[in-house]
Amino acid sequence: MQIPLQDIWEPTLRCLPAAQRERLESPEFFSQLQREVAKRILRIRDAEPSRAIKT
């Protein structure tokens, strides 16, 4: 997964209140985002039917 460059998000971020913008730019936000994405990927993977290899 790739996160778009900050330049792309800059106009949108400028529309947010300063407190929200600061939270989105914090290292803690990116750590939380990384954890949540990993959890969702695992949940999706675990929900898929297993694909046994037939020989």
C-alpha positions in Angstrom: 0.0 0.0 0.0 1.3 3.4 -0.9 0.2 6.7 0.7 0.1 9.6 -1.7 2.7 12.3 -1.3 2.0 15.1 1.1 1.9 17.6 -1.8 -1.3 15.9 -3.1 -3.0 16.1 0.3 -1.9 19.7 1.2 -4.9 21.5 -0.3 -7.3 19.2 1.6 -5.3 19.4 4.9 -5.4 23.2 4.7 -9.2 23.1 4.9 -9.1 21.3 8.3 -8.9 23.0 11.6 -5.3 23.2 13.0 -5.9 20.6 15.7 -7.1 18.0 13.2 -4.3 18.8 10.8 -1.7 18.4 13.6 -3.1 15.0 14.6 -3.0 13.8 11.0 0.6 14.9 10.6 1.7 13.3 13.8 3.9 10.1 14.0 1.2 8.6 16.3 -1.4 8.8 13.6 0.8 7.0 11.1 1.5 4.3 13.7 -2.2 3.8 14.4 -3.0 3.8 10.7 -0.4 1.1 10.1 -1.8 -1.1 12.9 -5.4 -0.7 11.6 -4.5 -1.5 8.0 -2.7 -4.6 9.2 -5.7 -5.7 11.3 -8.1 -5.2 8.4 -5.8 -7.1 6.0 -5.6 -10.1 8.4 -9.4 -10.0 9.0 -10.0 -10.1 5.2 -7.5 -12.8 4.7 -8.9 -14.9 7.5 -12.4 -14.5 6.1 -11.5 -15.9 2.7 -12.1 -19.6 2.2 -8.9 -21.6 2.4 -7.4 -22.6 -0.9 -6.0 -26.1 -0.5 -3.5 -27.1 -3.2 -4.7 -30.1 -5.1 -2.1 -32.6 -6.2 
